[in-house]
Amino acid sequence: MFDSLSYQKLIQELKPYQATLVAVSKKKPLTDIEYALAQGQHIFGENYVQELCEKQPQLPQNIEWHFIGHLQSNKIKYIAPFVHTIQTVDSVKLLSEIDRITGKYHRKINVLIQVYIATEETKFGLDADEVLNLFDNGFSSYTNIRIAGLMGMASNTDNISQIRAEFKSLKNLFDKIKPGLDKTVTPVLSMGMTSDYKIALDEGSTMIRIGSALFGSR
């Protein structure tokens, strides 16, 4: 069940940072999302294409859906007609495919470049040099996507110093590529989840992705 008290507390926490909340609703029923909507939340993140495609038509069409899971190229077509932002673009090939497929629907999708900042091999993303090379080459060939910023996930560790250092490195990279972002959207640095969002905010995050703190454990 969506925790309205935790939600209101979190919204107050975000105000000094002018940061945006993405409520991670994966594996949660429609009723939880509807309750969150009634509380004022309208940006939701989902990790699985099939689940997102099942939920989307059953809920209000003004929801801003963010895809935050690992995305396979052959599944882009299922979310391209409606998704607002894809936060997990972890290769140039995927970026090009999103642009190509989205063109068929005559709309634009915001994308975030996922950066690998953690120590776990299970996480995805480009490294800093690959991101800089990508931005050096420019995005003039992409006409159906907006490059809005970066996303990263810190290591799953209790070492606060390590988490802070990883977020700090992502913020430094964000500052370097910021001039190359799409000028029609507000720049986004998406970092921080339930376990580490306070550190992320201190290090410059403009968007946090919160699930269990709002919806409870899965």
Secondary structure, DSSP 4 states (H G I P E B T S, - for coil): ---HHHHHHHHHHHGGGTPEEEEE-TT--HHHHHHHHHHT--EEEES-HHHHHHHGGGS-TT-EEEE-S---GGGHHHHTTT-SEEEEE-SHHHHHHHHHHHGGGT--EEEEEEE--SS-TT---B-HHHHHHHHHH-STT--SEEEEEEEE---SSS-HHHHHHHHHHHHHHHHHHGGGS-TTS--EEEE--TTTHHHHHHTT-SEEEE-HHHH---
